Amino acid sequence: MNDNLKAFLDTKVSQYNRPEFIANDPVGIPHMFSKKQDIEIMGFWAATLAWGQRVTIINKCKELISLMDGAPYDFIINHEEPDLKKLLHFKHRTFNDIDTLYFISFFRWHYENYESLEDAFIPRNNPVILNNSEGPVRDKGLQQAQGDSMVEAALNHFRSYFFSLPDFPPRTKKHVSSPSQKSTCKRLNMYLRWMVRKDNNGVDFGIWNKIKPAHLICPCDLHVDRVARKLKLITRKQTDWQTAVELTKNLRELDPNDPVKYDFALFGLGIEERWGLEGILPEF
């Protein structure tokens, strides 16, 4: 991989991976909390609702927090049936009160059995994930393949697990994607980045340990896709799960231990500098 490209993107990571990024991004929603479960719940909700204008996404998340009395985990665990009435008019685009009530039912059921939402992503009978040792993998290709397989298995398992309650509304399934549907899973990959990545910059939380940062898949939204194609980090014609895998494979050439840090660079270039992109991207 071109050293100049790495240097350029590393500079952009440093520019965007900083606390100033938080206020105008959905990641700022879980940053409103210190309790692990609140961070997990509102991080997941913010990622789920993250389509459309960022200002609207943030405002809708804050509205939802207010409807749960400012304490999502406590509300979910301790609410009684009449408490749910206040949520009946919550809506963001195609996400409505039916979806909201199911999310609450799922979270209550899960947290009655597990301390962390991380466990919802870990299939108990999958050796790819359960045997995720901390030791080094000498074969670089094998390491990449294991990482891709791990997150793919985690996301496929999560969707199945999320909709394992007997009364789930079929309409809600459109809000939780998986690689088995050939989706890029951009929102879930973004959520995993928030929960798994560890650094000292204060944006990502790094509160989960069962999936390594090296194994994450880069969120591939329209902005990331556009910039990555201009930089020849994506060659696949369509945009699907394998496109996200291709992008991440190329980003691992730049940093095998933390490839998705480049999400900051690609997204930042795509959003903040979109009007002058042609003059900003060097030729590599």
C-alpha positions as CSV (number, residue, x, y, z in Angstrom):
1,M,0.0,0.0,0.0
2,N,1.2,3.4,-0.9
3,D,3.2,5.1,2.0
4,N,1.9,8.5,0.9
5,L,-1.7,7.3,1.1
6,K,-1.0,6.1,4.6
7,A,0.6,9.3,5.7
8,F,-2.3,11.3,4.2
9,L,-5.0,9.3,5.9
10,D,-3.1,9.2,9.2
11,T,-3.2,13.0,9.2
12,K,-6.9,13.0,8.5
13,V,-7.5,10.5,11.4
14,S,-5.6,12.8,13.7
15,Q,-7.8,15.7,12.5
16,Y,-11.1,14.0,13.0
17,N,-10.5,11.5,15.8
18,R,-10.8,14.1,18.6
19,P,-13.3,15.2,21.2
20,E,-14.5,18.1,19.1
21,F,-16.0,15.5,16.7
22,I,-18.4,14.3,19.3
23,A,-20.8,17.2,19.6
24,N,-22.1,17.1,16.0
25,D,-22.1,13.3,15.6
26,P,-24.5,10.6,16.9
27,V,-21.6,9.2,19.0
28,G,-22.3,12.2,21.3
29,I,-25.5,10.5,22.4
30,P,-23.9,7.6,24.4
31,H,-21.3,10.2,25.6
32,M,-24.1,11.7,27.6
33,F,-23.8,8.7,30.0
34,S,-21.3,7.1,32.3
35,K,-23.1,3.9,33.2
36,K,-22.0,1.1,30.9
37,Q,-25.5,-0.2,30.1
38,D,-26.8,3.3,29.3
39,I,-23.8,3.8,26.9
40,E,-24.6,0.4,25.3
41,I,-28.3,1.1,24.9
42,M,-28.2,4.6,23.7
43,G,-25.2,3.9,21.5
44,F,-27.2,1.1,19.8
45,W,-30.2,3.3,19.5
46,A,-28.2,6.2,18.1
47,A,-26.6,4.0,15.5
48,T,-29.9,2.5,14.6
49,L,-31.5,5.9,14.0
50,A,-28.4,7.2,12.2
51,W,-29.8,8.1,8.8
52,G,-30.7,11.5,7.6
53,Q,-29.3,14.8,8.9
54,R,-27.1,14.5,11.9
55,V,-28.8,17.3,13.8
56,T,-32.1,15.5,13.4
57,I,-30.7,12.2,14.5
58,I,-29.2,13.8,17.6
59,N,-32.4,15.6,18.5
60,K,-34.5,12.5,18.1
61,C,-32.2,10.5,20.3
62,K,-32.4,13.2,23.0
63,E,-36.2,13.1,22.7
64,L,-36.1,9.4,23.3
65,I,-33.8,9.8,26.3
66,S,-36.3,12.3,27.7
67,L,-39.2,10.0,27.2
68,M,-37.2,7.4,29.3
69,D,-36.8,9.9,32.1
70,G,-33.1,10.5,31.3
71,A,-32.1,7.0,32.5
72,P,-32.6,4.5,29.7
73,Y,-31.3,1.4,31.5
74,D,-33.3,2.1,34.7
75,F,-36.4,2.8,32.6
76,I,-36.0,-0.4,30.6
77,I,-35.5,-2.6,33.6
78,N,-38.0,-1.0,36.0
79,H,-40.8,0.4,33.8
80,E,-44.4,-0.7,34.3
81,E,-46.9,-1.0,31.5
82,P,-48.4,2.5,31.9
83,D,-44.9,4.0,31.6
84,L,-44.8,2.9,28.0
85,K,-47.7,5.2,26.9
86,K,-45.4,8.2,26.6
87,L,-43.4,6.3,23.9
88,L,-46.4,5.7,21.7
89,H,-45.8,8.8,19.5
90,F,-42.0,8.5,19.1
91,K,-41.0,8.3,15.5
92,H,-37.9,8.9,13.3
93,R,-38.5,8.4,9.6
94,T,-39.6,4.8,9.3
95,F,-38.7,3.9,12.9
96,N,-41.9,4.2,15.0
97,D,-43.5,3.3,18.3
98,I,-43.9,-0.4,17.4
99,D,-40.2,-0.6,16.9
100,T,-39.5,1.4,20.0
101,L,-41.5,-0.9,22.2
102,Y,-39.9,-4.0,20.8
103,F,-36.4,-2.6,21.4
104,I,-37.4,-2.0,25.0
105,S,-38.8,-5.5,25.3
106,F,-35.6,-7.0,23.9
107,F,-33.3,-4.9,26.1
108,R,-35.2,-5.8,29.3
109,W,-35.1,-9.5,28.4
110,H,-31.4,-9.4,27.5
111,Y,-30.3,-7.4,30.6
112,E,-32.2,-9.8,32.8
113,N,-29.8,-12.5,31.7
114,Y,-26.6,-10.6,30.9
115,E,-24.7,-7.7,32.3
116,S,-23.6,-6.3,28.9
117,L,-25.0,-6.0,25.5
118,E,-21.7,-7.3,24.2
119,D,-22.9,-10.8,25.0
120,A,-25.7,-10.4,22.4
121,F,-23.0,-10.4,19.7
122,I,-21.2,-13.6,20.8
123,P,-22.7,-16.9,19.7
124,R,-22.0,-19.5,22.3
125,N,-21.3,-22.3,19.9
126,N,-19.1,-20.5,17.4
127,P,-15.4,-21.5,17.8
128,V,-14.3,-18.6,15.5
129,I,-15.4,-16.2,18.3
130,L,-14.9,-18.3,21.4
131,N,-11.4,-19.2,20.4
132,N,-10.4,-15.6,19.9
133,S,-7.1,-15.8,21.6
134,E,-4.9,-12.9,22.5
135,G,-1.8,-14.4,20.9
136,P,-0.4,-13.3,17.6
137,V,-1.4,-14.9,14.4
138,R,1.6,-15.4,12.2
139,D,-0.2,-15.9,8.9
140,K,-1.4,-12.4,8.0
141,G,-4.0,-13.7,5.6
142,L,-5.4,-16.1,8.1
143,Q,-5.6,-13.3,10.7
144,Q,-7.6,-11.2,8.3
145,A,-9.9,-14.1,7.4
146,Q,-10.5,-14.9,11.0
147,G,-11.4,-11.3,11.8
148,D,-13.8,-11.0,8.9
149,S,-15.4,-14.3,9.8
150,M,-15.7,-13.3,13.4
151,V,-17.6,-10.1,12.8
152,E,-19.7,-11.7,10.1
153,A,-20.7,-14.4,12.5
154,A,-21.3,-11.9,15.3
155,L,-23.6,-9.8,13.2
156,N,-25.5,-12.7,11.8
157,H,-25.9,-14.1,15.3
158,F,-27.0,-10.8,16.7
159,R,-29.8,-10.3,14.3
160,S,-31.1,-13.8,15.0
161,Y,-30.8,-13.3,18.7
162,F,-32.4,-9.8,18.6
163,F,-35.5,-11.2,17.0
164,S,-35.7,-14.4,19.1
165,L,-38.5,-13.1,21.3
166,P,-41.8,-14.9,20.3
167,D,-43.8,-11.7,19.7
168,F,-41.3,-9.6,17.6
169,P,-43.0,-7.4,15.0
170,P,-41.9,-8.4,11.5
171,R,-41.7,-4.7,10.4
172,T,-38.9,-4.1,12.9
173,K,-36.6,-6.5,11.1
174,K,-35.8,-3.9,8.5
175,H,-34.0,-1.8,11.2
176,V,-31.4,-4.5,12.1
177,S,-29.2,-5.7,9.2
178,S,-26.8,-8.6,8.8
179,P,-24.2,-9.9,6.3
180,S,-26.5,-12.8,5.5
181,Q,-28.7,-10.2,3.8
182,K,-25.6,-8.9,1.9
183,S,-25.9,-5.6,3.7
184,T,-22.9,-3.5,4.5
185,C,-24.2,-3.3,8.0
186,K,-22.9,0.2,8.3
187,R,-24.8,1.1,11.4
188,L,-23.9,-2.0,13.3
189,N,-20.3,-1.8,12.2
190,M,-20.3,1.8,13.4
191,Y,-21.8,0.7,16.7
192,L,-19.1,-2.0,17.1
193,R,-16.4,0.6,16.4
194,W,-17.8,2.8,19.2
195,M,-17.9,-0.1,21.7
196,V,-14.7,-1.9,20.8
197,R,-12.0,0.6,19.6
198,K,-9.6,1.7,22.3
199,D,-7.4,4.8,22.1
200,N,-6.8,8.0,24.2
201,N,-8.8,10.4,21.9
202,G,-12.1,10.2,23.8
203,V,-14.4,9.5,20.8
204,D,-14.8,5.7,20.8
205,F,-15.5,4.0,24.2
206,G,-13.5,0.7,24.1
207,I,-15.7,-0.9,26.7
208,W,-16.0,-4.3,25.0
209,N,-13.2,-6.9,24.9
210,K,-14.4,-10.0,23.2
211,I,-14.0,-8.6,19.7
212,K,-10.6,-7.1,18.9
213,P,-10.2,-3.7,17.2
214,A,-8.1,-5.6,14.5
215,H,-11.2,-7.6,13.6
216,L,-13.7,-4.8,13.1
217,I,-15.2,-4.0,9.7
218,C,-15.2,-0.4,8.5
219,P,-18.6,1.2,8.4
220,C,-19.3,1.8,4.7
221,D,-21.8,4.6,4.2
222,L,-22.3,6.7,1.1
223,H,-19.6,9.2,2.2
224,V,-17.0,6.6,3.1
225,D,-17.8,4.6,-0.1
226,R,-17.4,7.7,-2.3
227,V,-14.0,8.7,-0.8
228,A,-12.7,5.1,-0.7
229,R,-13.4,4.6,-4.4
230,K,-11.6,7.8,-5.3
231,L,-8.6,6.5,-3.3
232,K,-8.9,3.1,-5.0
233,L,-9.5,1.4,-1.6
234,I,-12.7,-0.1,-3.2
235,T,-12.8,-1.7,-6.6
236,R,-16.0,-3.8,-6.2
237,K,-18.8,-2.3,-8.4
238,Q,-21.7,-2.9,-6.1
239,T,-21.8,-1.8,-2.4
240,D,-22.6,-4.8,-0.1
241,W,-21.0,-6.8,2.7
242,Q,-18.1,-7.9,0.6
243,T,-17.4,-4.3,-0.3
244,A,-17.0,-3.4,3.3
245,V,-14.7,-6.5,3.7
246,E,-12.7,-5.3,0.7
247,L,-12.3,-1.8,2.1
248,T,-11.3,-3.1,5.5
249,K,-8.8,-5.5,4.0
250,N,-7.1,-2.6,2.3
251,L,-7.2,-0.5,5.4
252,R,-5.5,-3.4,7.3
253,E,-2.6,-2.9,5.0
254,L,-2.2,0.6,6.5
255,D,-2.8,-0.5,10.1
256,P,-3.4,-4.2,10.8
257,N,-4.2,-3.7,14.5
258,D,-6.7,-0.8,14.1
259,P,-8.0,-0.6,10.5
260,V,-11.3,1.1,11.3
261,K,-9.6,4.2,12.7
262,Y,-9.6,5.2,9.1
263,D,-13.3,5.5,9.2
264,F,-12.6,8.9,10.8
265,A,-10.6,10.0,7.8
266,L,-12.9,8.7,5.1
267,F,-16.1,9.9,6.7
268,G,-14.5,13.3,7.6
269,L,-13.3,13.8,4.1
270,G,-16.7,12.8,2.7
271,I,-18.8,15.0,5.1
272,E,-16.8,18.0,6.2
273,E,-14.9,18.6,3.0
274,R,-17.3,17.3,0.4
275,W,-17.5,20.5,-1.6
276,G,-13.7,20.7,-2.1
277,L,-12.9,17.0,-2.3
278,E,-11.4,17.0,-5.8
279,G,-8.8,19.5,-4.7
280,I,-8.1,17.8,-1.3
281,L,-7.4,14.2,-2.4
282,P,-3.8,13.9,-3.7
283,E,-3.0,11.5,-6.6
284,F,-1.5,8.2,-5.2
